[in-house]
Amino acid sequence: RLVVMATMSEEDATSQYEKGVKKLFTAFSQKDHKGTRFLDYDSLAEFLEIVGIMPQLMTEAEVMVELPECTKTREEALTFKEFSKLLKKLAVNEFKKKKYNHRYVSYEDRHAALLEHMRAGDSAAISAIVRARRRMAAEN
């Protein structure tokens, strides 16, 4: 996987990450009566656990600190734009920690590190998560 990413242009890698994040959001979100997709907090917590952000990288308390700055349109739910903003905030706060020895200096580097951790650029991993999520949803 790393070899493939190394041979991709930066633009191609970014596009692949964006596609992965959108697919994940769609898999974990619901539609409201207007057809707008949103991610409720329970689904957000499930998402963060499945992609290895919580509790592997951050505690629930660290995530909850960032939520109020990201949610403007709904109570206890995120639009895709808000979800993307939350991921960026989580990345900035996680990858500035001393344990990373200043490897991720820019916000873009930190965001890319989180997306890599989530395997957002790995279409096979994303597809497996989406399939598992659909199975779980069908069972409930």
ABEGO torsion letter per residue (X at the ends): XAAAAAABBAAAAAAAAAAAAAAAAAAABBBBAAGBBBBBAAAAAAAAAAAGAOAAABBAAAAAAAAAAABAABBGBBBAAAAAAAAAAAAAAAAABAAAGGABABAAAAAAAAAAAAGAABAAAAAAAAAAAAAAAAAX
